[in-house]
């Protein structure tokens, strides 16, 4: 999963124990290495905090930022949301 050069940073927030964050935890565990290998210069920040909502923030050129909420989604649904977010 290679991203556009316009994407400057990806931040992933989720709870370590919440059932609503199961999908994002699974997505990160299964895909982080491949995503980082495809985008070696892109900062990918993983933030875990108790009670945090599962969400991904994408920062683009000129400080533009978008986010998508991911609570309760499966890893496959999260992959689709991420692809749509970074287009």
PECORKA-V189998 format. One record per residue. N is the residue number from 1. RES is the residue in one letter. PHI is phi in whole degrees, -180 to 180 (* if undefined). PSI is psi in degrees with one decimal (* if undefined). Layout:
BEGIN
N/RES/PHI/PSI + N/RES/PHI/PSI
END
This chain:
BEGIN
1/X/*/95.5 + 2/X/-96/138.2 + 3/X/-107/161.6 + 4/X/-62/150.6 + 5/X/-66/-18.8 + 6/X/-69/-22.0 + 7/X/-76/123.1 + 8/X/-106/-23.0 + 9/X/-163/145.0 + 10/X/-126/126.0 + 11/X/-120/131.6 + 12/X/-117/123.3 + 13/X/-117/137.6 + 14/X/-167/167.7 + 15/X/-93/140.4 + 16/X/-70/-22.8 + 17/X/-124/-17.1 + 18/X/-66/135.1 + 19/X/-60/-29.4 + 20/X/-67/-20.4 + 21/X/-99/6.0 + 22/X/-55/-45.8 + 23/X/-62/-44.0 + 24/X/-70/-36.9 + 25/X/-62/-43.2 + 26/X/-65/-42.7 + 27/X/-60/-46.5 + 28/X/-64/-45.4 + 29/X/-61/-39.0 + 30/X/-87/-24.7 + 31/X/-121/-13.2 + 32/X/-56/-48.6 + 33/X/-60/-44.2 + 34/X/-68/-41.5 + 35/X/-65/-42.9 + 36/X/-67/-38.4 + 37/X/-65/-36.6 + 38/X/-77/-20.0 + 39/X/-134/65.6 + 40/X/-64/-25.9 + 41/X/-96/0.0 + 42/X/-87/122.5 + 43/X/-69/124.4 + 44/X/-119/111.3 + 45/X/-104/126.2 + 46/X/-107/121.7 + 47/X/-122/117.8 + 48/X/-110/131.7 + 49/X/-151/138.0 + 50/X/-58/128.9 + 51/X/81/0.9 + 52/X/-70/143.7 + 53/X/-71/141.4 + 54/X/-76/121.1 + 55/X/-159/159.1 + 56/X/-125/133.9 + 57/X/-110/136.7 + 58/X/-121/123.3 + 59/X/-105/130.1 + 60/X/-112/-177.8 + 61/X/-55/152.4 + 62/X/62/24.5 + 63/X/75/5.9 + 64/X/-67/134.7 + 65/X/-133/140.3 + 66/X/-130/151.8 + 67/X/-139/157.9 + 68/X/-138/134.2 + 69/X/-84/140.6 + 70/X/-128/8.6 + 71/X/-55/128.7 + 72/X/80/1.8 + 73/X/-88/155.2 + 74/X/-81/167.3 + 75/X/-60/-38.3 + 76/X/-67/-43.2 + 77/X/-64/-36.9 + 78/X/-66/-40.5 + 79/X/-60/-42.8 + 80/X/-65/-42.5 + 81/X/-64/-40.9 + 82/X/-64/-44.4 + 83/X/-59/-42.3 + 84/X/-67/-37.3 + 85/X/-65/-40.9 + 86/X/-92/2.8 + 87/X/-74/*
END
